[in-house]
Amino acid sequence: MASVSTKPPLLSIEGLTISLPTAEGQRAEAVRGVDLAIGRGEIVGLAGESGSGKTLTALSVLGLLPGGARPVGRILFEERDLLASGRAARSVRGAEVAMVFQDPMTALHPMLSIGRQMTEHVRFHLRLSQHAADTVAVEMLDRVRIPNPREAMTRYPHQFSGGMRQRIAIASALAAGPKLLIADEPTTALDVTVQAGILRLIEGLRRELQLSVLLITHDLGVMSALADRVYVMYAGRVVERGARADVLAQPRHPYTRGLLDALPHGSPSDHPLRALPGSPPAIGRFPAGCAFHPRCRFAEDICRADVPDLMPVAPGRAIACPIDPLAAVPA
Amino acid sequence: MSYLRTSWYALPNLLRFVLRRLFVGVLLCLGVTLISFILTQVVPGDPVSANLGDRAASDPVIVAVFRERYGLDKPLPEQYALYLQRLVQGDLGESQQTHRPVTTDLGQYLPATIELASAAMILALVFGIALGVIAAIKRDGWPDQLIRIISLAGVSVPTFWLALVTLYVFFFKLGIAPGVGRLNPGGKAPPAITNMFTIDSLLTGQWATFSTAISHIVLPALVLAIYTVGSITRFTRAAMLESLNQDYVRSARAKGLPERTVILRHAMRPALAAIVTVAGMAFGRMLSGTVLVESVFSWPGIGQYAYKSALALDLRAIMGVSLVVAVIYIVVNMAVDLIYALIDPRIRLG
């Protein structure tokens, strides 16, 4: 799916910069000039450590940024600019763009029945009767493989396991028939055995419902299982993007490479696990030049001086690094 | 025995909960009677001198008759046993002040207080929840600051002072509030059904009496409510701030629900559980703390009755009032737990 589509993408984020108020009363940019596009039916992975700005980027699409955050740029959803018009953002939220969060134990309301949580936004967005919304909800619960969906509607979240709750949260997000699902670390809070089931479910739903998915994760394993294309973010910027197979097989940015080297699976003993030294910088304390240079083993003087642009290196592939590690070090 | 146990657990949860609470409640009431009985005995003071004039109290014959009539001549354990024996028959004894059965007195004074406290509670809930929610939504903005001052004033202002000032301003100066009492002077009480004038007049369709009763209850109810408005506002604000920060509220927003629904359904629900608890305690406190408001507004309620009985060392009346207040506390607590379980499905009764 790395092909350059002639059709406009479903979602296109252009030059998105998000600044946050700091404790000292200043403003700090947490997301810096992000461009990102998602085609119809495409699963796009957004990877990065915490603080890289990936969740803020996702929240800005829904207009759910924390108070005080100020986004600049364009977020085009089917050619409507969600940043320019609050009305457009509100009409899209929940109806055309839905979101699933990390922790299914807290994301569902503990005191409202599953049925209520499955149907209230469906009724609101699609103007359905309770009965019609119930039908939609039961069908969706069945689709995510909740046993006895009709009975499940009358139950409450605490009566389900974590994996089941995440399925319910996904069903609820999809009940109003959105075109784009934003999944923020949808498997991080779950047991490993349950994770695979959720990933298969998302993959299946994408095919059945022609769904586009923005998958946010720090786990490149999850990414490799699901995403068609991958964006890697570091310190508020996209540092590498490309087709999933290309990026994971041949990471071109030292940061992506570091992330992959730190993964426990892959090649055996000749390729030892290598932890990425240091930790990601805090928002407001991003280093000058390439923000990754203090942790980069290829860093040169130019990295400390200039911010590297995201430059195309192959069709659908771009990296923000003046030193191509492929050339610098034999793979 | 095992059969009993099996059938006990065969009962519905709700029924088991109520039965268990009732059993504990009866024990509590027994304890209350014992304690109030002992307290009325150990306080310095003699019901004889409190109830009889100086001349009568110096006449041994009259004193002996008085003691015999109220059972004060018997040994203490026997007095208490006698009291309990009558209690299970629904007899709370005779008041030395009114010379009527205590149950009759309570039937007259208690509804007035329940009416007043309920009106105050409704006002306190409406204003307290509304102010608390607004303060939480406008956190640190000027509405929040203003509401903080109001609620601080509410919990700080002495009730008796507020009662006097409001009566002075709204009745004597502005003349927009009616005077003291439950009805206008010479006003005829509606037929006694519950002895709550607003409800009785409503039930019998006496609209003029109803509007008079309502206009008379507003000012004392407001004064009585002020403290509770303050505390409910604070609790509501804190509970709302907590629940507004929860993931499930973010989920509700992400589903694109209107902000009104997000706040009133998703954020309010958990806050309500906390509010119900506070409101339950507040209601008990109102019932037992109305005496100052009742005095200022000449409201013939249980507070005034208890106050007069205490001054006169009217033992039966004091014990009756204690018992009734204890019963109300127990019932309100049980109601709070039931409502709590209705609000939060994770809570199981039984």
Interface residues (C-beta under 8 A of the other chain):
Chain A: L62 L64 R90 V92 R93 G94 A95 A98 M99 F101 D103 T106 A107 L108 H109 P110 M111 L112 S113 E120 H121 F124 H125 Y156 H158 A169 S172 A173 A176
Chain B: Q246 D247 Y248 R250 S251 A252 R253 A254 K255 G256 L257 P258 T261 R265 H266 R269 P270 I343 D344 P345 R346
